[in-house]
């Protein structure tokens, strides 16, 4: 998308409430903020940066959209095509730029037309969505698209580019949710046209600290929060992009640890009672329960000996000095560490 095309696209978006705006109307975490959207729709100048900053993830999604749609069509046998921006028949201020329109395809279980949202994600986010399903913001976005286009179903296609894995889900139209979206979006648009601005988020909310409008939105409350958090600190807003990158990558690390923990628990369950398993070409898995000292009972029965070894509980020295106690106070404990030794 050229700069001129993007400028025209953003100008068109400011004429109504689109699918990606719905998360902001409802303040859906982790990004949604009605106040931010209010400033964007009214063309307010930000305190710093750009009101419509283009991130690397956004560029990735735009560049790969055609490929995601192509993969979806191949895997589902459905016919998809582009459409220009669409507006609600009764409420033209409700609009949608759907990624693809799905034509009714004879010979497939799904009857009637549908709408398709194409998404890309890094590995951590991809597997999180695979486990937990699409985030609320995406679901609201697709329901809004179905409501504007008056179709009965929609679909998500999600691509993990590095592993070139594609997931897809169908979603039925939810008339009650669509009505709630319609009502709240129209209320919000009335605020855009006539004011006042929507309520602020609490100034300590993480969304406020990465927002280009945080200063004029929160005003003295934000400055006071910053002073309280770092009394005597030098204020330097130019570090904002690096701090944002740090927080974003930290979120990815946390998600990766969560995914790794889930895989680890699945592997433990698959091991069952087995202690040592070899996986040809990959390595060995060791999963054996540890024998641990019952230090609580030892202290109660032999406090004199316990005191001598209690500093950091030097249990190796304790066992060597008092082998007769090891048989009494060492039991198979509850810890069972999982270790994997890769093949060399």
SEMI-375300 format. One line per field, with one value per residue: x, y, z of N, C-alpha, C in turn; residue in three letters; residue number from 1. Coordinates in steps of 0.02 Angstrom, whole numbers, plus 50000, padded with zeros to 5 digits. Example, Ala and Ser with C-alpha at 12.3 -4.5 7.8 and 13.67 -1.06 7.14 Angstrom:
// SEMI-375300
nX = (50660:50642)
nY = (49716:49888)
nZ = (50390:50354)
caX = (50615:50684)
caY = (49775:49947)
caZ = (50390:50357)
cX = (50660:50645)
cY = (49835:50002)
cZ = (50390:50394)
titi = (Ala:Ser)
tornu = (1:2)
***
This chain:
// SEMI-375300
nX = (50042:50035:50092:49999:49886:49866:49839:49718:49642:49641:49574:49449:49413:49392:49265:49172:49127:49228:49272:49393:49387:49298:49346:49397:49285:49224:49323:49408:49531:49697:49720:49615:49534:49415:49429:49549:49510:49412:49489:49562:49461:49414:49520:49621:49775:49914:50007:50135:50229:50129:49954:49904:49997:50104:50142:50266:50200:50079:50117:50166:50046:49973:50054:50051:49920:49856:49915:49872:49734:49735:49787:49685:49575:49621:49629:49499:49417:49334:49270:49340:49338:49387:49311:49253:49250:49113:48951:48832:48661:48554:48623:48739:48853:48912:49033:49135:49288:49309:49419:49404:49266:49162:49102:48949:48970:48935:48915:48987:48983:48941:48816:48763:48828:48980:49096:49270:49407:49576:49720:49885:50015:50145:50245:50219:50099:50018:50010:49953:49827:49785:49768:49675:49579:49509:49546:49440:49428:49448:49339:49230:49255:49232:49097:49041:49071:48991:48867:48858:48867:48762:48766:48762:48865:49041:49220:49382:49552:49710:49880:50040:50185:50326:50327:50239:50105:49931:49779:49602:49438:49261:49127:48972:48840:48794:48654:48615:48736:48779:48681:48707:48835:48802:48719:48806:48909:48844:48808:48936:48978:48896:48954:49076:49035:48969:49021:49020:49195:49228:49235:49388:49519:49588:49731:49842:49833:49905:49882:49871:49999:50067:50006:49982:49911:49914:49956:49872:49753:49752:49814:49856:49847:49919:50048:50071:50068:50181:50279:50266:50300:50431:50516:50616:50667:50728:50630:50600:50533:50572:50618:50511:50474:50571:50544:50415:50441:50516:50418:50326:50403:50430:50304:50290:50388:50333:50217:50277:50337:50223:50166:50269:50263:50138:50162:50258:50185:50097:50188:50234:50117:50104:50215:50181:50202:50327:50505:50623:50637:50673:50680:50693:50819:50801:50824:50836:50715:50702:50619:50598:50551:50611:50708:50684:50733:50641:50634:50563:50514:50637:50692:50604:50627:50767:50832:50959:51049:50989:51008:51142:51156:51069:51091:51060:51023:51119:51109:51177:51297:51240:51186:51303:51368:51276:51220:51130:51018:50969:50895:50783:50728:50726:50629:50532:50495:50378:50420:50459:50562:50568:50674:50760:50870:50952:50985:51147)
nY = (49940:50105:50268:50365:50286:50232:50349:50385:50275:50287:50408:50372:50279:50362:50405:50328:50185:50049:49872:49840:49940:49906:49839:49945:50024:49947:49941:49829:49725:49677:49803:49889:50048:50166:50303:50330:50293:50390:50509:50478:50468:50597:50663:50714:50788:50693:50677:50629:50538:50448:50456:50349:50239:50132:49971:49837:49714:49748:49781:49657:49582:49648:49627:49489:49455:49416:49291:49219:49216:49143:49019:48982:48968:48861:48758:48745:48736:48838:48984:49140:49320:49491:49639:49808:49940:49920:49976:49985:49956:50027:50108:50203:50249:50142:50037:49926:49850:49712:49571:49468:49415:49276:49170:49081:48911:48777:48605:48606:48595:48716:48832:48974:49145:49211:49298:49334:49345:49378:49334:49353:49286:49284:49145:49118:49184:49123:48987:49007:49055:48943:48855:48922:48984:49115:49285:49398:49525:49500:49416:49501:49591:49512:49479:49606:49630:49532:49580:49705:49666:49579:49436:49260:49191:49182:49177:49139:49148:49098:49126:49061:49125:49084:48945:48909:48867:48847:48891:48878:48939:48927:49040:49066:49184:49295:49357:49431:49478:49552:49651:49717:49765:49849:49946:50002:50049:50147:50236:50275:50338:50449:50519:50550:50640:50740:50751:50723:50672:50495:50404:50405:50281:50207:50298:50221:50111:49997:50020:50156:50203:50173:50247:50367:50479:50501:50607:50724:50663:50605:50704:50799:50692:50587:50642:50656:50523:50477:50550:50500:50368:50375:50464:50606:50564:50588:50653:50579:50567:50519:50392:50312:50225:50121:50073:50028:49927:49842:49804:49740:49632:49570:49526:49430:49340:49298:49235:49134:49060:49017:48935:48841:48784:48721:48625:48549:48494:48414:48323:48262:48197:48107:48027:47953:47820:47788:47793:47813:47854:47830:47928:47899:47974:48096:48103:48069:48046:48083:48043:48039:48010:48106:48065:48129:48217:48210:48341:48410:48314:48265:48375:48379:48258:48241:48371:48420:48368:48416:48554:48566:48543:48627:48748:48806:48679:48560:48424:48321:48311:48280:48153:48079:48092:48039:47903:47814:47888:47921:47815:47824:47951:47988:47994:47947:48085:48215:48284:48272:48288:48334:48289:48316:48243:48290:48208:48175)
nZ = (50000:49949:50009:49975:49949:50076:50149:50090:50127:50268:50280:50233:50330:50438:50421:50481:50587:50588:50569:50641:50733:50831:50945:51015:51042:51140:51235:51237:51300:51240:51185:51158:51168:51198:51208:51141:51010:50989:50983:50867:50767:50764:50712:50793:50841:50894:51052:51034:50912:50795:50760:50694:50694:50602:50629:50633:50636:50578:50448:50407:50409:50307:50194:50182:50167:50045:50024:50135:50111:49993:50036:50123:50035:49957:50052:50099:49990:49954:49871:49861:49862:49831:49898:49888:50013:50125:50179:50312:50276:50337:50426:50382:50443:50500:50448:50346:50303:50234:50229:50135:50033:50046:49929:49908:49899:49800:49845:49962:50142:50199:50181:50084:50076:50150:50262:50269:50378:50372:50457:50527:50631:50755:50815:50954:50981:50886:50929:51052:51016:50949:51055:51137:51060:50953:50997:51094:51035:50898:50873:50897:50795:50679:50697:50687:50551:50490:50528:50462:50327:50318:50320:50365:50422:50461:50439:50504:50453:50498:50494:50531:50487:50490:50517:50421:50444:50444:50517:50528:50565:50572:50607:50678:50645:50774:50827:50943:50997:50887:50883:51002:50973:50866:50929:51027:50945:50870:50972:51009:50892:50892:50997:50938:50840:50912:51041:51222:51250:51269:51427:51520:51529:51679:51735:51767:51687:51572:51437:51427:51443:51329:51235:51105:51137:51272:51356:51333:51356:51488:51558:51700:51787:51729:51726:51863:51902:51836:51901:52031:52010:51973:52058:52046:51926:51759:51630:51476:51331:51210:51222:51214:51099:51112:51240:51220:51127:51209:51304:51220:51170:51290:51323:51224:51265:51387:51340:51266:51368:51433:51334:51321:51448:51441:51340:51406:51513:51440:51388:51505:51545:51440:51461:51574:51688:51651:51659:51584:51419:51249:51105:50943:50847:50907:51046:51225:51355:51523:51669:51821:51989:52125:52271:52429:52578:52729:52805:52901:52992:53034:53102:53209:53276:53289:53334:53365:53270:53156:53168:53142:53008:52945:52880:52727:52707:52691:52624:52563:52635:52758:52734:52714:52838:52927:52890:52944:52972:52849:52797:52876:52860:52727:52588:52444:52355:52306:52196:52025:51912:51739:51613:51462:51351:51216:51059:50999)
caX = (50000:50074:50073:49936:49832:49854:49806:49648:49610:49629:49522:49386:49398:49369:49195:49126:49156:49245:49279:49449:49372:49251:49381:49405:49220:49209:49382:49431:49604:49747:49734:49556:49521:49367:49454:49597:49473:49380:49538:49579:49406:49408:49580:49660:49848:49939:50061:50198:50220:50074:49890:49891:50063:50108:50189:50291:50148:50029:50146:50167:49978:49953:50093:50036:49848:49839:49937:49827:49671:49747:49792:49617:49535:49645:49616:49427:49380:49288:49288:49343:49353:49391:49257:49268:49220:49041:48918:48767:48608:48516:48667:48800:48912:48942:49065:49181:49334:49321:49477:49378:49197:49160:49043:48917:49005:48898:48953:49020:48932:48920:48772:48760:48890:49011:49151:49333:49459:49641:49765:49950:50037:50208:50235:50191:50028:49985:49994:49906:49760:49769:49744:49621:49531:49521:49533:49375:49430:49438:49271:49186:49268:49199:49025:49024:49073:48932:48809:48858:48856:48701:48776:48747:48924:49105:49276:49450:49610:49767:49943:50105:50228:50389:50313:50190:50048:49869:49720:49542:49377:49199:49091:48902:48816:48762:48612:48615:48799:48780:48638:48745:48888:48771:48696:48863:48946:48806:48817:49003:48983:48864:49004:49125:49006:48943:49051:49089:49239:49213:49272:49458:49542:49630:49797:49893:49823:49961:49864:49882:50070:50093:49959:50009:49869:49911:49965:49812:49696:49755:49834:49894:49847:49975:50111:50078:50084:50250:50322:50262:50334:50503:50533:50683:50689:50727:50578:50626:50482:50602:50631:50448:50475:50611:50507:50359:50469:50533:50356:50298:50443:50420:50240:50302:50425:50285:50174:50317:50345:50159:50160:50317:50236:50085:50192:50292:50134:50073:50240:50232:50059:50118:50265:50149:50247:50393:50560:50671:50611:50714:50645:50744:50838:50790:50857:50806:50674:50710:50564:50601:50537:50669:50703:50697:50733:50585:50671:50518:50516:50706:50699:50564:50655:50838:50847:51031:51080:50959:51039:51210:51154:51011:51111:51049:51009:51171:51083:51229:51341:51201:51182:51369:51385:51227:51185:51075:50959:50944:50842:50724:50699:50728:50573:50518:50458:50328:50450:50478:50584:50570:50736:50767:50940:50949:51031:51206)
caY = (50000:50167:50318:50397:50238:50228:50411:50381:50224:50314:50459:50336:50249:50413:50422:50282:50135:49988:49811:49844:49991:49881:49824:50008:50044:49907:49940:49759:49719:49720:49865:49931:50108:50209:50372:50331:50293:50456:50556:50461:50484:50670:50691:50751:50779:50657:50708:50605:50486:50455:50430:50287:50210:50069:49926:49783:49663:49772:49774:49585:49562:49675:49595:49417:49443:49377:49222:49188:49203:49089:48957:48967:48944:48794:48708:48737:48728:48893:49038:49205:49377:49556:49687:49875:49954:49913:50012:49958:49986:50076:50150:50209:50263:50077:50015:49870:49830:49640:49548:49433:49391:49204:49154:49017:48861:48713:48545:48612:48594:48782:48863:49046:49184:49225:49346:49305:49388:49347:49356:49321:49290:49252:49077:49115:49204:49072:48929:49029:49055:48873:48825:48958:49013:49184:49335:49431:49580:49472:49391:49560:49618:49471:49487:49671:49622:49495:49623:49756:49634:49539:49365:49219:49158:49209:49130:49165:49110:49121:49099:49070:49126:49047:48874:48903:48829:48885:48868:48916:48925:48960:49071:49081:49250:49299:49417:49471:49514:49601:49706:49754:49801:49903:49998:50037:50085:50207:50281:50302:50385:50511:50556:50577:50697:50794:50751:50731:50615:50439:50403:50384:50223:50228:50319:50169:50057:49991:50048:50228:50219:50166:50283:50431:50534:50495:50671:50766:50625:50598:50768:50801:50626:50549:50672:50640:50452:50470:50576:50454:50306:50386:50528:50628:50539:50634:50634:50574:50533:50488:50321:50277:50168:50066:50044:49990:49865:49800:49776:49694:49571:49537:49491:49370:49292:49269:49189:49076:49020:48984:48882:48789:48749:48676:48568:48509:48455:48362:48272:48224:48153:48054:47981:47907:47794:47772:47833:47829:47839:47855:47948:47892:48033:48158:48101:48029:48081:48055:48069:47997:48045:48116:48047:48190:48213:48237:48384:48430:48260:48261:48428:48363:48200:48252:48442:48434:48353:48460:48620:48562:48540:48665:48803:48786:48607:48522:48356:48274:48301:48247:48081:48047:48091:47999:47858:47780:47931:47924:47764:47843:48016:48002:47962:47969:48147:48231:48314:48225:48332:48308:48309:48290:48244:48286:48162:48210)
caZ = (50000:49945:50059:49952:49960:50148:50170:50069:50168:50335:50275:50227:50395:50485:50407:50516:50632:50552:50608:50689:50783:50881:51007:51051:51066:51200:51279:51244:51309:51273:51149:51147:51209:51164:51207:51086:50948:50985:50957:50798:50721:50759:50681:50843:50837:50954:51090:51007:50863:50747:50784:50659:50685:50566:50662:50592:50631:50531:50380:50393:50393:50243:50141:50177:50164:49985:50033:50184:50077:49945:50074:50149:49979:49938:50104:50111:49928:49947:49825:49897:49818:49863:49890:49913:50078:50127:50234:50334:50235:50376:50466:50341:50485:50516:50386:50354:50250:50245:50192:50077:50034:50029:49889:49921:49858:49796:49861:50027:50196:50220:50133:50084:50075:50214:50261:50291:50406:50366:50510:50536:50700:50773:50840:51020:50977:50846:50970:51104:50985:50934:51117:51172:51013:50932:51050:51092:50987:50831:50868:50889:50728:50629:50706:50657:50478:50471:50537:50410:50262:50322:50306:50423:50450:50442:50449:50516:50430:50537:50468:50564:50428:50495:50510:50368:50467:50437:50553:50510:50603:50552:50663:50661:50664:50840:50821:51004:51000:50833:50903:51053:50937:50827:50975:51058:50893:50854:51029:51006:50836:50914:51036:50890:50805:50955:51107:51246:51242:51314:51490:51517:51567:51736:51709:51777:51639:51526:51372:51428:51442:51261:51192:51082:51163:51345:51390:51330:51382:51560:51586:51763:51819:51701:51749:51934:51905:51815:51955:52088:51993:51967:52087:52030:51861:51702:51582:51408:51291:51150:51236:51209:51053:51139:51296:51191:51099:51265:51332:51172:51168:51355:51317:51184:51308:51435:51304:51249:51429:51445:51284:51339:51506:51419:51305:51457:51549:51394:51384:51568:51543:51391:51490:51622:51740:51622:51687:51532:51352:51195:51044:50891:50809:50944:51111:51279:51405:51590:51710:51880:52052:52169:52342:52467:52650:52768:52852:52956:53042:53060:53152:53268:53311:53305:53323:53370:53205:53106:53173:53114:52934:52920:52837:52657:52708:52657:52632:52542:52693:52809:52718:52724:52909:52964:52843:52978:52969:52780:52788:52914:52843:52656:52556:52375:52361:52256:52137:51973:51858:51671:51579:51394:51328:51143:51026:50972)
cX = (50044:50051:50008:49876:49814:49819:49732:49609:49593:49575:49453:49365:49370:49296:49146:49164:49166:49256:49334:49438:49331:49285:49391:49339:49204:49268:49408:49507:49632:49756:49676:49549:49475:49392:49506:49561:49438:49428:49555:49524:49396:49470:49623:49734:49873:49993:50129:50182:50163:50011:49873:49958:50059:50162:50213:50239:50094:50054:50146:50097:49956:49989:50071:49962:49828:49857:49892:49761:49678:49751:49723:49574:49556:49625:49541:49388:49330:49315:49285:49360:49353:49327:49282:49236:49144:49013:48852:48711:48569:48560:48734:48863:48945:48968:49111:49224:49349:49381:49455:49304:49198:49095:49015:48944:48965:48944:48992:48966:48904:48878:48774:48828:48916:49065:49212:49379:49525:49689:49832:49972:50106:50193:50198:50116:49989:49964:49949:49835:49738:49741:49679:49567:49547:49506:49466:49374:49418:49367:49221:49194:49230:49123:49002:49022:49011:48869:48803:48840:48794:48711:48770:48808:48987:49160:49339:49500:49671:49830:50001:50157:50290:50379:50266:50135:49987:49814:49660:49482:49319:49164:49021:48886:48780:48720:48613:48680:48803:48737:48673:48800:48859:48751:48755:48903:48910:48810:48885:49009:48949:48912:49056:49099:48990:48978:49001:49131:49217:49255:49343:49467:49579:49701:49851:49886:49880:49945:49877:49956:50101:50050:49988:49969:49870:49916:49901:49751:49696:49778:49876:49898:49905:50042:50123:50097:50157:50297:50324:50302:50409:50524:50606:50707:50685:50674:50607:50577:50511:50616:50567:50448:50514:50576:50449:50384:50488:50472:50325:50337:50438:50355:50248:50339:50377:50240:50212:50326:50280:50149:50206:50293:50181:50111:50226:50242:50106:50124:50243:50175:50071:50169:50233:50197:50316:50446:50607:50643:50658:50670:50696:50756:50832:50824:50820:50768:50682:50658:50557:50589:50600:50655:50726:50696:50668:50616:50628:50520:50585:50716:50661:50597:50727:50857:50921:51066:51053:50993:51107:51210:51101:51030:51109:51037:51059:51155:51133:51275:51305:51198:51248:51385:51338:51187:51127:51011:50928:50888:50778:50689:50703:50674:50569:50472:50408:50358:50472:50499:50587:50633:50739:50840:50940:51001:51089:51223)
cY = (50062:50216:50353:50351:50233:50291:50410:50331:50251:50368:50427:50306:50300:50432:50375:50235:50070:49929:49814:49897:49963:49865:49887:50033:50011:49905:49869:49757:49670:49789:49914:49989:50154:50281:50380:50335:50360:50508:50542:50481:50559:50704:50732:50737:50745:50697:50690:50550:50501:50425:50364:50253:50143:50026:49872:49728:49683:49764:49700:49561:49585:49639:49523:49403:49400:49304:49185:49169:49146:49021:48935:48937:48873:48741:48696:48723:48784:48946:49104:49260:49441:49596:49755:49884:49950:49952:49978:49994:50039:50126:50157:50226:50198:50048:49956:49862:49756:49619:49510:49417:49319:49191:49087:48965:48796:48655:48548:48615:48662:48816:48939:49079:49195:49278:49314:49359:49349:49377:49320:49330:49258:49186:49075:49131:49151:49013:48946:49029:48984:48838:48856:48985:49086:49232:49370:49487:49557:49448:49448:49590:49578:49476:49553:49665:49584:49538:49675:49725:49590:49468:49326:49184:49194:49160:49169:49119:49140:49086:49113:49067:49082:48972:48857:48854:48875:48852:48908:48891:48960:48986:49089:49153:49246:49363:49461:49511:49567:49662:49749:49795:49860:49962:50038:50076:50149:50259:50315:50353:50451:50552:50586:50640:50756:50800:50728:50670:50559:50443:50379:50316:50248:50245:50266:50111:50057:50021:50123:50245:50209:50205:50349:50491:50538:50561:50712:50729:50625:50662:50762:50733:50584:50576:50655:50567:50441:50495:50529:50390:50315:50454:50546:50604:50593:50609:50635:50533:50499:50414:50279:50217:50108:50032:50002:49924:49816:49765:49725:49628:49533:49498:49427:49317:49258:49219:49126:49030:48983:48926:48824:48749:48700:48614:48520:48465:48400:48305:48229:48174:48094:48004:47932:47886:47778:47820:47857:47807:47869:47870:47947:47956:48098:48159:48059:48075:48046:48086:48025:48039:48049:48087:48107:48176:48243:48280:48406:48378:48254:48314:48411:48308:48211:48325:48458:48423:48401:48529:48621:48565:48585:48723:48780:48711:48568:48448:48304:48258:48265:48172:48045:48041:48045:47953:47822:47821:47933:47875:47784:47904:48034:47961:47984:48029:48158:48262:48259:48266:48297:48334:48276:48299:48236:48239:48204:48184)
cZ = (50000:49999:50040:49964:50034:50174:50151:50111:50237:50334:50270:50293:50444:50473:50442:50560:50594:50599:50660:50742:50842:50947:51049:51080:51133:51249:51290:51249:51257:51241:51150:51195:51171:51158:51150:51019:50936:50956:50884:50749:50713:50730:50729:50835:50901:50990:51060:50956:50815:50776:50751:50642:50650:50599:50613:50583:50581:50459:50360:50372:50325:50186:50129:50169:50104:49993:50082:50151:50027:49980:50100:50094:49958:49988:50114:50048:49916:49900:49863:49848:49859:49851:49914:49981:50073:50186:50250:50297:50273:50413:50429:50382:50510:50450:50400:50292:50261:50202:50128:50088:50011:49991:49910:49872:49857:49813:49926:50081:50213:50166:50139:50085:50146:50207:50293:50319:50403:50418:50504:50608:50707:50807:50906:51018:50939:50889:51029:51077:50969:50996:51141:51125:50998:50989:51040:51040:50916:50821:50858:50819:50675:50636:50677:50581:50454:50476:50482:50342:50260:50297:50371:50453:50425:50458:50463:50482:50464:50512:50516:50508:50433:50486:50454:50387:50465:50478:50526:50550:50570:50615:50639:50682:50731:50841:50883:51010:50946:50850:50955:51020:50899:50873:51003:51006:50874:50910:51025:50950:50853:50956:50990:50858:50851:51023:51160:51231:51289:51378:51479:51550:51628:51712:51719:51728:51588:51458:51370:51419:51373:51211:51170:51107:51240:51382:51391:51357:51458:51595:51649:51796:51794:51725:51823:51942:51886:51869:52014:52073:51989:51993:52072:51962:51808:51653:51512:51366:51229:51159:51228:51162:51079:51197:51271:51161:51154:51293:51285:51170:51235:51354:51276:51224:51357:51401:51285:51310:51445:51398:51302:51399:51488:51384:51355:51494:51505:51389:51447:51568:51496:51418:51538:51676:51714:51647:51632:51464:51301:51135:50988:50852:50847:51012:51161:51327:51471:51635:51772:51943:52095:52238:52382:52542:52678:52823:52911:53011:53073:53114:53216:53310:53332:53292:53326:53303:53152:53108:53139:53038:52903:52875:52764:52650:52664:52665:52609:52600:52749:52797:52729:52798:52949:52917:52877:52977:52899:52769:52822:52886:52769:52622:52483:52379:52305:52193:52088:51912:51791:51637:51511:51373:51252:51115:50997:50902)
titi = (Unk:Unk:Unk:Unk:Unk:Unk:Unk:Unk:Unk:Unk:Unk:Unk:Unk:Unk:Unk:Unk:Unk:Unk:Unk:Unk:Unk:Unk:Unk:Unk:Unk:Unk:Unk:Unk:Unk:Unk:Unk:Unk:Unk:Unk:Unk:Unk:Unk:Unk:Unk:Unk:Unk:Unk:Unk:Unk:Unk:Unk:Unk:Unk:Unk:Unk:Unk:Unk:Unk:Unk:Unk:Unk:Unk:Unk:Unk:Unk:Unk:Unk:Unk:Unk:Unk:Unk:Unk:Unk:Unk:Unk:Unk:Unk:Unk:Unk:Unk:Unk:Unk:Unk:Unk:Unk:Unk:Unk:Unk:Unk:Unk:Unk:Unk:Unk:Unk:Unk:Unk:Unk:Unk:Unk:Unk:Unk:Unk:Unk:Unk:Unk:Unk:Unk:Unk:Unk:Unk:Unk:Unk:Unk:Unk:Unk:Unk:Unk:Unk:Unk:Unk:Unk:Unk:Unk:Unk:Unk:Unk:Unk:Unk:Unk:Unk:Unk:Unk:Unk:Unk:Unk:Unk:Unk:Unk:Unk:Unk:Unk:Unk:Unk:Unk:Unk:Unk:Unk:Unk:Unk:Unk:Unk:Unk:Unk:Unk:Unk:Unk:Unk:Unk:Unk:Unk:Unk:Unk:Unk:Unk:Unk:Unk:Unk:Unk:Unk:Unk:Unk:Unk:Unk:Unk:Unk:Unk:Unk:Unk:Unk:Unk:Unk:Unk:Unk:Unk:Unk:Unk:Unk:Unk:Unk:Unk:Unk:Unk:Unk:Unk:Unk:Unk:Unk:Unk:Unk:Unk:Unk:Unk:Unk:Unk:Unk:Unk:Unk:Unk:Unk:Unk:Unk:Unk:Unk:Unk:Unk:Unk:Unk:Unk:Unk:Unk:Unk:Unk:Unk:Unk:Unk:Unk:Unk:Unk:Unk:Unk:Unk:Unk:Unk:Unk:Unk:Unk:Unk:Unk:Unk:Unk:Unk:Unk:Unk:Unk:Unk:Unk:Unk:Unk:Unk:Unk:Unk:Unk:Unk:Unk:Unk:Unk:Unk:Unk:Unk:Unk:Unk:Unk:Unk:Unk:Unk:Unk:Unk:Unk:Unk:Unk:Unk:Unk:Unk:Unk:Unk:Unk:Unk:Unk:Unk:Unk:Unk:Unk:Unk:Unk:Unk:Unk:Unk:Unk:Unk:Unk:Unk:Unk:Unk:Unk:Unk:Unk:Unk:Unk:Unk:Unk:Unk:Unk:Unk:Unk:Unk:Unk:Unk:Unk:Unk:Unk:Unk:Unk:Unk:Unk:Unk:Unk:Unk:Unk:Unk:Unk:Unk:Unk:Unk:Unk:Unk:Unk:Unk:Unk:Unk:Unk:Unk:Unk:Unk:Unk:Unk:Unk:Unk:Unk:Unk:Unk:Unk:Unk:Unk:Unk:Unk:Unk:Unk:Unk:Unk)
tornu = (1:2:3:4:5:6:7:8:9:10:11:12:13:14:15:16:17:18:19:20:21:22:23:24:25:26:27:28:29:30:31:32:33:34:35:36:37:38:39:40:41:42:43:44:45:46:47:48:49:50:51:52:53:54:55:56:57:58:59:60:61:62:63:64:65:66:67:68:69:70:71:72:73:74:75:76:77:78:79:80:81:82:83:84:85:86:87:88:89:90:91:92:93:94:95:96:97:98:99:100:101:102:103:104:105:106:107:108:109:110:111:112:113:114:115:116:117:118:119:120:121:122:123:124:125:126:127:128:129:130:131:132:133:134:135:136:137:138:139:140:141:142:143:144:145:146:147:148:149:150:151:152:153:154:155:156:157:158:159:160:161:162:163:164:165:166:167:168:169:170:171:172:173:174:175:176:177:178:179:180:181:182:183:184:185:186:187:188:189:190:191:192:193:194:195:196:197:198:199:200:201:202:203:204:205:206:207:208:209:210:211:212:213:214:215:216:217:218:219:220:221:222:223:224:225:226:227:228:229:230:231:232:233:234:235:236:237:238:239:240:241:242:243:244:245:246:247:248:249:250:251:252:253:254:255:256:257:258:259:260:261:262:263:264:265:266:267:268:269:270:271:272:273:274:275:276:277:278:279:280:281:282:283:284:285:286:287:288:289:290:291:292:293:294:295:296:297:298:299:300:301:302:303:304:305:306:307:308:309:310:311:312:313:314:315:316:317:318:319:320:321:322:323:324:325:326:327:328:329:330:331:332:333:334:335:336:337:338:339:340:341:342:343:344)
***
